[in-house]
Amino acid sequence: MKVLMKPIEKIAWFDLEGVPRPVRFRIDGEVYMVHQVSNISEEKLVGNRMKIFRCQSEIGGQPTIFFK
């Protein structure tokens, strides 16, 4: 699996508890739709709390997993 540490642009909606749910995101000008969020975890990196989303999308007819 190829790991990239790049900033992304994301469109998300928020549930009543304030948890973001990604809808689509853009990396290097390419827009990807999020078909399914399979896991949400929380990490603490250099004192900053972050939510990590494991999302599945379809690229070229094949399912692809993304971590955001």
PDB file of N, CA, C, O and CB in Angstrom:
ATOM      1  N   MET A   1       0.842  -1.168   0.000  1.00  0.00           N
ATOM      2  CA  MET A   1       0.000   0.000   0.000  1.00  0.00           C
ATOM      3  C   MET A   1       0.888   1.233   0.000  1.00  0.00           C
ATOM      4  O   MET A   1       1.877   1.287   0.730  1.00  0.00           O
ATOM      5  CB  MET A   1      -0.958  -0.003   1.209  1.00  0.00           C
ATOM      6  N   LYS A   2       0.545   2.208  -0.803  1.00  0.00           N
ATOM      7  CA  LYS A   2       1.296   3.449  -0.909  1.00  0.00           C
ATOM      8  C   LYS A   2       0.737   4.470   0.079  1.00  0.00           C
ATOM      9  O   LYS A   2      -0.468   4.720   0.092  1.00  0.00           O
ATOM     10  CB  LYS A   2       1.247   4.000  -2.353  1.00  0.00           C
ATOM     11  N   VAL A   3       1.598   5.060   0.903  1.00  0.00           N
ATOM     12  CA  VAL A   3       1.176   6.039   1.906  1.00  0.00           C
ATOM     13  C   VAL A   3       1.666   7.411   1.495  1.00  0.00           C
ATOM     14  O   VAL A   3       2.855   7.603   1.239  1.00  0.00           O
ATOM     15  CB  VAL A   3       1.707   5.667   3.314  1.00  0.00           C
ATOM     16  N   LEU A   4       0.748   8.369   1.431  1.00  0.00           N
ATOM     17  CA  LEU A   4       1.068   9.754   1.091  1.00  0.00           C
ATOM     18  C   LEU A   4       0.644  10.638   2.244  1.00  0.00           C
ATOM     19  O   LEU A   4      -0.463  10.493   2.763  1.00  0.00           O
ATOM     20  CB  LEU A   4       0.372  10.195  -0.233  1.00  0.00           C
ATOM     21  N   MET A   5       1.497  11.538   2.646  1.00  0.00           N
ATOM     22  CA  MET A   5       1.149  12.511   3.673  1.00  0.00           C
ATOM     23  C   MET A   5       0.984  13.856   2.975  1.00  0.00           C
ATOM     24  O   MET A   5       1.909  14.667   2.941  1.00  0.00           O
ATOM     25  CB  MET A   5       2.241  12.577   4.813  1.00  0.00           C
ATOM     26  N   LYS A   6      -0.205  14.082   2.420  1.00  0.00           N
ATOM     27  CA  LYS A   6      -0.500  15.308   1.696  1.00  0.00           C
ATOM     28  C   LYS A   6      -1.745  15.946   2.282  1.00  0.00           C
ATOM     29  O   LYS A   6      -2.649  15.246   2.738  1.00  0.00           O
ATOM     30  CB  LYS A   6      -0.681  15.033   0.188  1.00  0.00           C
ATOM     31  N   PRO A   7      -1.797  17.268   2.272  1.00  0.00           N
ATOM     32  CA  PRO A   7      -3.047  17.914   2.679  1.00  0.00           C
ATOM     33  C   PRO A   7      -4.114  17.683   1.613  1.00  0.00           C
ATOM     34  O   PRO A   7      -3.814  17.622   0.421  1.00  0.00           O
ATOM     35  CB  PRO A   7      -2.832  19.434   2.917  1.00  0.00           C
ATOM     36  N   ILE A   8      -5.355  17.558   2.055  1.00  0.00           N
ATOM     37  CA  ILE A   8      -6.463  17.347   1.125  1.00  0.00           C
ATOM     38  C   ILE A   8      -7.557  18.359   1.416  1.00  0.00           C
ATOM     39  O   ILE A   8      -7.609  18.948   2.496  1.00  0.00           O
ATOM     40  CB  ILE A   8      -7.014  15.900   1.228  1.00  0.00           C
ATOM     41  N   GLU A   9      -8.425  18.551   0.442  1.00  0.00           N
ATOM     42  CA  GLU A   9      -9.640  19.332   0.629  1.00  0.00           C
ATOM     43  C   GLU A   9     -10.782  18.338   0.769  1.00  0.00           C
ATOM     44  O   GLU A   9     -10.858  17.361   0.023  1.00  0.00           O
ATOM     45  CB  GLU A   9      -9.885  20.339  -0.564  1.00  0.00           C
ATOM     46  N   LYS A  10     -11.680  18.592   1.739  1.00  0.00           N
ATOM     47  CA  LYS A  10     -12.729  17.623   2.023  1.00  0.00           C
ATOM     48  C   LYS A  10     -14.060  18.332   2.176  1.00  0.00           C
ATOM     49  O   LYS A  10     -14.132  19.433   2.722  1.00  0.00           O
ATOM     50  CB  LYS A  10     -12.401  16.818   3.287  1.00  0.00           C
ATOM     51  N   ILE A  11     -15.114  17.690   1.690  1.00  0.00           N
ATOM     52  CA  ILE A  11     -16.480  18.119   1.948  1.00  0.00           C
ATOM     53  C   ILE A  11     -17.094  17.067   2.851  1.00  0.00           C
ATOM     54  O   ILE A  11     -17.033  15.872   2.562  1.00  0.00           O
ATOM     55  CB  ILE A  11     -17.308  18.303   0.616  1.00  0.00           C
ATOM     56  N   ALA A  12     -17.689  17.523   3.955  1.00  0.00           N
ATOM     57  CA  ALA A  12     -18.257  16.601   4.932  1.00  0.00           C
ATOM     58  C   ALA A  12     -19.541  17.177   5.501  1.00  0.00           C
ATOM     59  O   ALA A  12     -19.767  18.386   5.444  1.00  0.00           O
ATOM     60  CB  ALA A  12     -17.251  16.309   6.060  1.00  0.00           C
ATOM     61  N   TRP A  13     -20.374  16.318   6.044  1.00  0.00           N
ATOM     62  CA  TRP A  13     -21.524  16.758   6.826  1.00  0.00           C
ATOM     63  C   TRP A  13     -21.292  16.310   8.260  1.00  0.00           C
ATOM     64  O   TRP A  13     -20.517  15.384   8.502  1.00  0.00           O
ATOM     65  CB  TRP A  13     -22.874  16.184   6.255  1.00  0.00           C
ATOM     66  N   PHE A  14     -21.945  16.948   9.202  1.00  0.00           N
ATOM     67  CA  PHE A  14     -21.742  16.678  10.618  1.00  0.00           C
ATOM     68  C   PHE A  14     -23.031  16.122  11.223  1.00  0.00           C
ATOM     69  O   PHE A  14     -24.121  16.623  10.949  1.00  0.00           O
ATOM     70  CB  PHE A  14     -21.293  17.960  11.364  1.00  0.00           C
ATOM     71  N   ASP A  15     -22.893  15.069  12.058  1.00  0.00           N
ATOM     72  CA  ASP A  15     -24.065  14.529  12.736  1.00  0.00           C
ATOM     73  C   ASP A  15     -24.378  15.367  13.976  1.00  0.00           C
ATOM     74  O   ASP A  15     -23.712  16.372  14.224  1.00  0.00           O
ATOM     75  CB  ASP A  15     -23.841  13.046  13.123  1.00  0.00           C
ATOM     76  N   LEU A  16     -25.373  14.968  14.746  1.00  0.00           N
ATOM     77  CA  LEU A  16     -25.807  15.756  15.900  1.00  0.00           C
ATOM     78  C   LEU A  16     -24.743  15.857  16.986  1.00  0.00           C
ATOM     79  O   LEU A  16     -24.739  16.825  17.746  1.00  0.00           O
ATOM     80  CB  LEU A  16     -27.058  15.159  16.482  1.00  0.00           C
ATOM     81  N   GLU A  17     -23.845  14.884  17.076  1.00  0.00           N
ATOM     82  CA  GLU A  17     -22.764  14.925  18.060  1.00  0.00           C
ATOM     83  C   GLU A  17     -21.571  15.740  17.580  1.00  0.00           C
ATOM     84  O   GLU A  17     -20.621  15.938  18.338  1.00  0.00           O
ATOM     85  CB  GLU A  17     -22.316  13.521  18.395  1.00  0.00           C
ATOM     86  N   GLY A  18     -21.598  16.212  16.348  1.00  0.00           N
ATOM     87  CA  GLY A  18     -20.508  17.017  15.804  1.00  0.00           C
ATOM     88  C   GLY A  18     -19.415  16.214  15.135  1.00  0.00           C
ATOM     89  O   GLY A  18     -18.338  16.747  14.869  1.00  0.00           O
ATOM     90  N   VAL A  19     -19.665  14.932  14.852  1.00  0.00           N
ATOM     91  CA  VAL A  19     -18.678  14.083  14.187  1.00  0.00           C
ATOM     92  C   VAL A  19     -18.781  14.294  12.676  1.00  0.00           C
ATOM     93  O   VAL A  19     -19.859  14.124  12.107  1.00  0.00           O
ATOM     94  CB  VAL A  19     -18.891  12.578  14.557  1.00  0.00           C
ATOM     95  N   PRO A  20     -17.670  14.664  12.012  1.00  0.00           N
ATOM     96  CA  PRO A  20     -17.734  14.863  10.557  1.00  0.00           C
ATOM     97  C   PRO A  20     -17.832  13.535   9.816  1.00  0.00           C
ATOM     98  O   PRO A  20     -17.216  12.545  10.212  1.00  0.00           O
ATOM     99  CB  PRO A  20     -16.504  15.639  10.070  1.00  0.00           C
ATOM    100  N   ARG A  21     -18.599  13.523   8.755  1.00  0.00           N
ATOM    101  CA  ARG A  21     -18.740  12.363   7.865  1.00  0.00           C
ATOM    102  C   ARG A  21     -18.325  12.800   6.466  1.00  0.00           C
ATOM    103  O   ARG A  21     -19.032  13.593   5.844  1.00  0.00           O
ATOM    104  CB  ARG A  21     -20.218  11.799   7.872  1.00  0.00           C
ATOM    105  N   PRO A  22     -17.203  12.311   5.951  1.00  0.00           N
ATOM    106  CA  PRO A  22     -16.731  12.760   4.635  1.00  0.00           C
ATOM    107  C   PRO A  22     -17.667  12.333   3.508  1.00  0.00           C
ATOM    108  O   PRO A  22     -18.216  11.231   3.522  1.00  0.00           O
ATOM    109  CB  PRO A  22     -15.333  12.217   4.370  1.00  0.00           C
ATOM    110  N   VAL A  23     -17.839  13.223   2.534  1.00  0.00           N
ATOM    111  CA  VAL A  23     -18.677  12.963   1.367  1.00  0.00           C
ATOM    112  C   VAL A  23     -17.792  12.804   0.132  1.00  0.00           C
ATOM    113  O   VAL A  23     -17.952  11.855  -0.634  1.00  0.00           O
ATOM    114  CB  VAL A  23     -19.711  14.105   1.159  1.00  0.00           C
ATOM    115  N   ARG A  24     -16.862  13.735  -0.056  1.00  0.00           N
ATOM    116  CA  ARG A  24     -15.895  13.647  -1.152  1.00  0.00           C
ATOM    117  C   ARG A  24     -14.654  14.446  -0.775  1.00  0.00           C
ATOM    118  O   ARG A  24     -14.693  15.282   0.128  1.00  0.00           O
ATOM    119  CB  ARG A  24     -16.507  14.170  -2.492  1.00  0.00           C
ATOM    120  N   PHE A  25     -13.551  14.182  -1.475  1.00  0.00           N
ATOM    121  CA  PHE A  25     -12.314  14.894  -1.200  1.00  0.00           C
ATOM    122  C   PHE A  25     -11.509  15.043  -2.475  1.00  0.00           C
ATOM    123  O   PHE A  25     -11.737  14.344  -3.463  1.00  0.00           O
ATOM    124  CB  PHE A  25     -11.494  14.170  -0.127  1.00  0.00           C
ATOM    125  N   ARG A  26     -10.548  15.982  -2.432  1.00  0.00           N
ATOM    126  CA  ARG A  26      -9.734  16.286  -3.613  1.00  0.00           C
ATOM    127  C   ARG A  26      -8.260  16.181  -3.248  1.00  0.00           C
ATOM    128  O   ARG A  26      -7.814  16.760  -2.257  1.00  0.00           O
ATOM    129  CB  ARG A  26     -10.061  17.704  -4.170  1.00  0.00           C
ATOM    130  N   ILE A  27      -7.504  15.435  -4.059  1.00  0.00           N
ATOM    131  CA  ILE A  27      -6.047  15.318  -3.942  1.00  0.00           C
ATOM    132  C   ILE A  27      -5.456  15.618  -5.311  1.00  0.00           C
ATOM    133  O   ILE A  27      -5.803  14.968  -6.298  1.00  0.00           O
ATOM    134  CB  ILE A  27      -5.612  13.885  -3.430  1.00  0.00           C
ATOM    135  N   ASP A  28      -4.571  16.595  -5.373  1.00  0.00           N
ATOM    136  CA  ASP A  28      -3.885  16.968  -6.625  1.00  0.00           C
ATOM    137  C   ASP A  28      -4.867  17.227  -7.774  1.00  0.00           C
ATOM    138  O   ASP A  28      -4.606  16.842  -8.913  1.00  0.00           O
ATOM    139  CB  ASP A  28      -2.905  15.865  -7.033  1.00  0.00           C
ATOM    140  N   GLY A  29      -5.989  17.876  -7.473  1.00  0.00           N
ATOM    141  CA  GLY A  29      -6.948  18.225  -8.515  1.00  0.00           C
ATOM    142  C   GLY A  29      -7.939  17.132  -8.863  1.00  0.00           C
ATOM    143  O   GLY A  29      -8.906  17.401  -9.575  1.00  0.00           O
ATOM    144  N   GLU A  30      -7.741  15.907  -8.391  1.00  0.00           N
ATOM    145  CA  GLU A  30      -8.659  14.793  -8.658  1.00  0.00           C
ATOM    146  C   GLU A  30      -9.693  14.724  -7.536  1.00  0.00           C
ATOM    147  O   GLU A  30      -9.332  14.770  -6.360  1.00  0.00           O
ATOM    148  CB  GLU A  30      -7.884  13.437  -8.783  1.00  0.00           C
ATOM    149  N   VAL A  31     -10.965  14.614  -7.886  1.00  0.00           N
ATOM    150  CA  VAL A  31     -12.041  14.536  -6.906  1.00  0.00           C
ATOM    151  C   VAL A  31     -12.482  13.080  -6.771  1.00  0.00           C
ATOM    152  O   VAL A  31     -12.713  12.395  -7.767  1.00  0.00           O
ATOM    153  CB  VAL A  31     -13.239  15.446  -7.316  1.00  0.00           C
ATOM    154  N   TYR A  32     -12.594  12.617  -5.518  1.00  0.00           N
ATOM    155  CA  TYR A  32     -12.988  11.249  -5.220  1.00  0.00           C
ATOM    156  C   TYR A  32     -14.226  11.270  -4.333  1.00  0.00           C
ATOM    157  O   TYR A  32     -14.266  12.000  -3.342  1.00  0.00           O
ATOM    158  CB  TYR A  32     -11.831  10.472  -4.538  1.00  0.00           C
ATOM    159  N   MET A  33     -15.227  10.482  -4.678  1.00  0.00           N
ATOM    160  CA  MET A  33     -16.433  10.335  -3.866  1.00  0.00           C
ATOM    161  C   MET A  33     -16.182   9.256  -2.823  1.00  0.00           C
ATOM    162  O   MET A  33     -15.550   8.240  -3.112  1.00  0.00           O
ATOM    163  CB  MET A  33     -17.676   9.983  -4.748  1.00  0.00           C
ATOM    164  N   VAL A  34     -16.674   9.479  -1.619  1.00  0.00           N
ATOM    165  CA  VAL A  34     -16.567   8.483  -0.550  1.00  0.00           C
ATOM    166  C   VAL A  34     -17.826   7.630  -0.599  1.00  0.00           C
ATOM    167  O   VAL A  34     -18.930   8.138  -0.401  1.00  0.00           O
ATOM    168  CB  VAL A  34     -16.385   9.159   0.867  1.00  0.00           C
ATOM    169  N   HIS A  35     -17.667   6.326  -0.864  1.00  0.00           N
ATOM    170  CA  HIS A  35     -18.812   5.429  -0.951  1.00  0.00           C
ATOM    171  C   HIS A  35     -19.163   4.841   0.404  1.00  0.00           C
ATOM    172  O   HIS A  35     -20.333   4.592   0.694  1.00  0.00           O
ATOM    173  CB  HIS A  35     -18.534   4.316  -1.944  1.00  0.00           C
ATOM    174  N   GLN A  36     -18.134   4.613   1.252  1.00  0.00           N
ATOM    175  CA  GLN A  36     -18.376   3.988   2.546  1.00  0.00           C
ATOM    176  C   GLN A  36     -17.283   4.395   3.530  1.00  0.00           C
ATOM    177  O   GLN A  36     -16.106   4.433   3.171  1.00  0.00           O
ATOM    178  CB  GLN A  36     -18.439   2.450   2.410  1.00  0.00           C
ATOM    179  N   VAL A  37     -17.668   4.699   4.766  1.00  0.00           N
ATOM    180  CA  VAL A  37     -16.717   4.930   5.854  1.00  0.00           C
ATOM    181  C   VAL A  37     -16.765   3.686   6.720  1.00  0.00           C
ATOM    182  O   VAL A  37     -17.778   3.416   7.365  1.00  0.00           O
ATOM    183  CB  VAL A  37     -17.055   6.244   6.688  1.00  0.00           C
ATOM    184  N   SER A  38     -15.666   2.917   6.739  1.00  0.00           N
ATOM    185  CA  SER A  38     -15.678   1.645   7.460  1.00  0.00           C
ATOM    186  C   SER A  38     -15.162   1.752   8.887  1.00  0.00           C
ATOM    187  O   SER A  38     -15.504   0.916   9.723  1.00  0.00           O
ATOM    188  CB  SER A  38     -14.861   0.638   6.717  1.00  0.00           C
ATOM    189  N   ASN A  39     -14.339   2.769   9.191  1.00  0.00           N
ATOM    190  CA  ASN A  39     -13.766   2.869  10.526  1.00  0.00           C
ATOM    191  C   ASN A  39     -13.384   4.322  10.804  1.00  0.00           C
ATOM    192  O   ASN A  39     -12.913   5.034   9.917  1.00  0.00           O
ATOM    193  CB  ASN A  39     -12.533   1.936  10.670  1.00  0.00           C
ATOM    194  N   ILE A  40     -13.594   4.751  12.055  1.00  0.00           N
ATOM    195  CA  ILE A  40     -13.154   6.063  12.512  1.00  0.00           C
ATOM    196  C   ILE A  40     -12.333   5.839  13.766  1.00  0.00           C
ATOM    197  O   ILE A  40     -12.818   5.252  14.733  1.00  0.00           O
ATOM    198  CB  ILE A  40     -14.366   7.032  12.779  1.00  0.00           C
ATOM    199  N   SER A  41     -11.087   6.305  13.758  1.00  0.00           N
ATOM    200  CA  SER A  41     -10.239   6.178  14.940  1.00  0.00           C
ATOM    201  C   SER A  41      -9.694   7.554  15.295  1.00  0.00           C
ATOM    202  O   SER A  41      -9.780   8.493  14.504  1.00  0.00           O
ATOM    203  CB  SER A  41      -9.078   5.161  14.698  1.00  0.00           C
ATOM    204  N   GLU A  42      -9.133   7.659  16.490  1.00  0.00           N
ATOM    205  CA  GLU A  42      -8.593   8.929  16.941  1.00  0.00           C
ATOM    206  C   GLU A  42      -7.132   8.735  17.326  1.00  0.00           C
ATOM    207  O   GLU A  42      -6.788   7.773  18.013  1.00  0.00           O
ATOM    208  CB  GLU A  42      -9.412   9.493  18.131  1.00  0.00           C
ATOM    209  N   GLU A  43      -6.275   9.651  16.882  1.00  0.00           N
ATOM    210  CA  GLU A  43      -4.850   9.611  17.184  1.00  0.00           C
ATOM    211  C   GLU A  43      -4.424  10.948  17.768  1.00  0.00           C
ATOM    212  O   GLU A  43      -5.080  11.972  17.574  1.00  0.00           O
ATOM    213  CB  GLU A  43      -4.021   9.276  15.919  1.00  0.00           C
ATOM    214  N   LYS A  44      -3.326  10.913  18.478  1.00  0.00           N
ATOM    215  CA  LYS A  44      -2.748  12.137  19.009  1.00  0.00           C
ATOM    216  C   LYS A  44      -1.324  12.228  18.475  1.00  0.00           C
ATOM    217  O   LYS A  44      -0.476  11.400  18.807  1.00  0.00           O
ATOM    218  CB  LYS A  44      -2.780  12.163  20.584  1.00  0.00           C
ATOM    219  N   LEU A  45      -1.063  13.237  17.646  1.00  0.00           N
ATOM    220  CA  LEU A  45       0.232  13.415  17.017  1.00  0.00           C
ATOM    221  C   LEU A  45       0.757  14.797  17.386  1.00  0.00           C
ATOM    222  O   LEU A  45       0.138  15.806  17.047  1.00  0.00           O
ATOM    223  CB  LEU A  45       0.139  13.239  15.472  1.00  0.00           C
ATOM    224  N   VAL A  46       1.880  14.850  18.071  1.00  0.00           N
ATOM    225  CA  VAL A  46       2.520  16.084  18.517  1.00  0.00           C
ATOM    226  C   VAL A  46       1.521  16.956  19.299  1.00  0.00           C
ATOM    227  O   VAL A  46       1.486  18.176  19.134  1.00  0.00           O
ATOM    228  CB  VAL A  46       3.088  16.863  17.305  1.00  0.00           C
ATOM    229  N   GLY A  47       0.727  16.319  20.137  1.00  0.00           N
ATOM    230  CA  GLY A  47      -0.214  17.036  20.975  1.00  0.00           C
ATOM    231  C   GLY A  47      -1.515  17.416  20.293  1.00  0.00           C
ATOM    232  O   GLY A  47      -2.393  17.995  20.934  1.00  0.00           O
ATOM    233  N   ASN A  48      -1.664  17.110  19.012  1.00  0.00           N
ATOM    234  CA  ASN A  48      -2.886  17.440  18.275  1.00  0.00           C
ATOM    235  C   ASN A  48      -3.740  16.186  18.114  1.00  0.00           C
ATOM    236  O   ASN A  48      -3.274  15.166  17.605  1.00  0.00           O
ATOM    237  CB  ASN A  48      -2.548  18.053  16.886  1.00  0.00           C
ATOM    238  N   ARG A  49      -4.998  16.274  18.555  1.00  0.00           N
ATOM    239  CA  ARG A  49      -5.921  15.162  18.379  1.00  0.00           C
ATOM    240  C   ARG A  49      -6.466  15.189  16.962  1.00  0.00           C
ATOM    241  O   ARG A  49      -6.878  16.237  16.465  1.00  0.00           O
ATOM    242  CB  ARG A  49      -7.073  15.222  19.413  1.00  0.00           C
ATOM    243  N   MET A  50      -6.467  14.022  16.311  1.00  0.00           N
ATOM    244  CA  MET A  50      -6.935  13.911  14.932  1.00  0.00           C
ATOM    245  C   MET A  50      -7.858  12.716  14.807  1.00  0.00           C
ATOM    246  O   MET A  50      -7.666  11.699  15.473  1.00  0.00           O
ATOM    247  CB  MET A  50      -5.750  13.788  13.950  1.00  0.00           C
ATOM    248  N   LYS A  51      -8.856  12.843  13.956  1.00  0.00           N
ATOM    249  CA  LYS A  51      -9.709  11.714  13.617  1.00  0.00           C
ATOM    250  C   LYS A  51      -9.215  11.148  12.292  1.00  0.00           C
ATOM    251  O   LYS A  51      -8.990  11.888  11.334  1.00  0.00           O
ATOM    252  CB  LYS A  51     -11.220  12.135  13.536  1.00  0.00           C
ATOM    253  N   ILE A  52      -9.050   9.826  12.248  1.00  0.00           N
ATOM    254  CA  ILE A  52      -8.604   9.137  11.045  1.00  0.00           C
ATOM    255  C   ILE A  52      -9.789   8.344  10.501  1.00  0.00           C
ATOM    256  O   ILE A  52     -10.360   7.510  11.204  1.00  0.00           O
ATOM    257  CB  ILE A  52      -7.373   8.202  11.337  1.00  0.00           C
ATOM    258  N   PHE A  53     -10.152   8.607   9.252  1.00  0.00           N
ATOM    259  CA  PHE A  53     -11.275   7.939   8.609  1.00  0.00           C
ATOM    260  C   PHE A  53     -10.743   6.919   7.607  1.00  0.00           C
ATOM    261  O   PHE A  53      -9.886   7.239   6.784  1.00  0.00           O
ATOM    262  CB  PHE A  53     -12.208   8.965   7.910  1.00  0.00           C
ATOM    263  N   ARG A  54     -11.247   5.707   7.678  1.00  0.00           N
ATOM    264  CA  ARG A  54     -10.929   4.689   6.676  1.00  0.00           C
ATOM    265  C   ARG A  54     -12.129   4.640   5.738  1.00  0.00           C
ATOM    266  O   ARG A  54     -13.212   4.188   6.110  1.00  0.00           O
ATOM    267  CB  ARG A  54     -10.628   3.264   7.335  1.00  0.00           C
ATOM    268  N   CYS A  55     -11.911   5.115   4.513  1.00  0.00           N
ATOM    269  CA  CYS A  55     -12.985   5.271   3.540  1.00  0.00           C
ATOM    270  C   CYS A  55     -12.745   4.364   2.346  1.00  0.00           C
ATOM    271  O   CYS A  55     -11.607   4.025   2.020  1.00  0.00           O
ATOM    272  CB  CYS A  55     -13.101   6.734   3.087  1.00  0.00           C
ATOM    273  N   GLN A  56     -13.833   3.977   1.703  1.00  0.00           N
ATOM    274  CA  GLN A  56     -13.737   3.180   0.491  1.00  0.00           C
ATOM    275  C   GLN A  56     -14.384   3.947  -0.649  1.00  0.00           C
ATOM    276  O   GLN A  56     -15.457   4.531  -0.495  1.00  0.00           O
ATOM    277  CB  GLN A  56     -14.404   1.793   0.677  1.00  0.00           C
ATOM    278  N   SER A  57     -13.722   3.937  -1.785  1.00  0.00           N
ATOM    279  CA  SER A  57     -14.210   4.594  -2.981  1.00  0.00           C
ATOM    280  C   SER A  57     -13.960   3.665  -4.159  1.00  0.00           C
ATOM    281  O   SER A  57     -13.345   2.611  -4.002  1.00  0.00           O
ATOM    282  CB  SER A  57     -13.524   5.979  -3.192  1.00  0.00           C
ATOM    283  N   GLU A  58     -14.426   4.043  -5.312  1.00  0.00           N
ATOM    284  CA  GLU A  58     -14.219   3.226  -6.505  1.00  0.00           C
ATOM    285  C   GLU A  58     -13.457   4.050  -7.536  1.00  0.00           C
ATOM    286  O   GLU A  58     -13.904   5.122  -7.942  1.00  0.00           O
ATOM    287  CB  GLU A  58     -15.577   2.722  -7.087  1.00  0.00           C
ATOM    288  N   ILE A  59     -12.305   3.538  -7.954  1.00  0.00           N
ATOM    289  CA  ILE A  59     -11.481   4.217  -8.953  1.00  0.00           C
ATOM    290  C   ILE A  59     -11.222   3.234 -10.086  1.00  0.00           C
ATOM    291  O   ILE A  59     -10.647   2.165  -9.881  1.00  0.00           O
ATOM    292  CB  ILE A  59     -10.133   4.741  -8.334  1.00  0.00           C
ATOM    293  N   GLY A  60     -11.649   3.607 -11.266  1.00  0.00           N
ATOM    294  CA  GLY A  60     -11.450   2.742 -12.418  1.00  0.00           C
ATOM    295  C   GLY A  60     -12.184   1.418 -12.298  1.00  0.00           C
ATOM    296  O   GLY A  60     -11.733   0.413 -12.848  1.00  0.00           O
ATOM    297  N   GLY A  61     -13.306   1.398 -11.591  1.00  0.00           N
ATOM    298  CA  GLY A  61     -14.074   0.172 -11.438  1.00  0.00           C
ATOM    299  C   GLY A  61     -13.579  -0.738 -10.328  1.00  0.00           C
ATOM    300  O   GLY A  61     -14.173  -1.791 -10.097  1.00  0.00           O
ATOM    301  N   GLN A  62     -12.504  -0.365  -9.628  1.00  0.00           N
ATOM    302  CA  GLN A  62     -11.974  -1.191  -8.543  1.00  0.00           C
ATOM    303  C   GLN A  62     -12.144  -0.476  -7.213  1.00  0.00           C
ATOM    304  O   GLN A  62     -11.893   0.725  -7.121  1.00  0.00           O
ATOM    305  CB  GLN A  62     -10.491  -1.528  -8.785  1.00  0.00           C
ATOM    306  N   PRO A  63     -12.571  -1.207  -6.169  1.00  0.00           N
ATOM    307  CA  PRO A  63     -12.665  -0.571  -4.852  1.00  0.00           C
ATOM    308  C   PRO A  63     -11.288  -0.220  -4.309  1.00  0.00           C
ATOM    309  O   PRO A  63     -10.360  -1.026  -4.380  1.00  0.00           O
ATOM    310  CB  PRO A  63     -13.396  -1.487  -3.869  1.00  0.00           C
ATOM    311  N   THR A  64     -11.159   0.985  -3.767  1.00  0.00           N
ATOM    312  CA  THR A  64      -9.893   1.494  -3.242  1.00  0.00           C
ATOM    313  C   THR A  64     -10.137   2.023  -1.835  1.00  0.00           C
ATOM    314  O   THR A  64     -11.154   2.669  -1.583  1.00  0.00           O
ATOM    315  CB  THR A  64      -9.296   2.610  -4.166  1.00  0.00           C
ATOM    316  N   ILE A  65      -9.207   1.751  -0.915  1.00  0.00           N
ATOM    317  CA  ILE A  65      -9.321   2.190   0.472  1.00  0.00           C
ATOM    318  C   ILE A  65      -8.437   3.401   0.694  1.00  0.00           C
ATOM    319  O   ILE A  65      -7.280   3.419   0.275  1.00  0.00           O
ATOM    320  CB  ILE A  65      -8.941   1.055   1.447  1.00  0.00           C
ATOM    321  N   PHE A  66      -8.988   4.422   1.357  1.00  0.00           N
ATOM    322  CA  PHE A  66      -8.264   5.632   1.694  1.00  0.00           C
ATOM    323  C   PHE A  66      -8.325   5.832   3.193  1.00  0.00           C
ATOM    324  O   PHE A  66      -9.317   5.486   3.834  1.00  0.00           O
ATOM    325  CB  PHE A  66      -8.837   6.858   0.947  1.00  0.00           C
ATOM    326  N   PHE A  67      -7.252   6.395   3.757  1.00  0.00           N
ATOM    327  CA  PHE A  67      -7.228   6.818   5.148  1.00  0.00           C
ATOM    328  C   PHE A  67      -7.089   8.328   5.133  1.00  0.00           C
ATOM    329  O   PHE A  67      -6.165   8.862   4.520  1.00  0.00           O
ATOM    330  CB  PHE A  67      -6.062   6.129   5.959  1.00  0.00           C
ATOM    331  N   LYS A  68      -8.009   9.027   5.810  1.00  0.00           N
ATOM    332  CA  LYS A  68      -7.948  10.480   5.860  1.00  0.00           C
ATOM    333  C   LYS A  68      -7.932  10.908   7.293  1.00  0.00           C
ATOM    334  O   LYS A  68      -7.882  12.104   7.580  1.00  0.00           O
ATOM    335  CB  LYS A  68      -9.125  11.124   5.112  1.00  0.00           C
TER     336      LYS A  68
END
